[in-house]
């Protein structure tokens, strides 16, 4: 017999026997422990959104952006973090909003395209495809014009032959 490994050992006599909790769910909280939000009306759980649902991306109106930027521009350096935390924003968001504000001030409707080597390579490939398409179309048009000329000369020969018959 192993010493100290049974449930009836003197050290465990005052505690409850150990349970296997690997495949069991925790007990539901008592009615008084539930939050008001999850309890709903009459103690029935409210229709809460799924925790697996993808959250919607926040959108901000132009007026809100300008209000926050004005407030931050007027604030001391120590107060900017307080404003960001209060509004739930990141400093990178402010950077993009400032660019947006500056572009709007210059009446620029679209931010400039980042012209990288990949950008230019894509444009060159697109232009090459367009040139190939137009070359094929030109060859087809030339072939049709040549065919029309040959048909016209053939019809002329036929009409001349019919006129020369007695």
Secondary structure, 3 states (H helix, E strand, C coil): CCCCCCCCCHHHCCCCCCCCCCCCCCCCCCCCCCCHHHHCHHHCCCCCCCCCCCCCCCCCCHHHHHHHHHHHHHCCHHHHHHHHHHHCCCHHHHHHHHHHHHHHHCCCCCCCCCCCHHHHHHHHHHHHHHHHHHHHHHHHHHHHHHHHHHHHHHHHHHHHHHHHCC
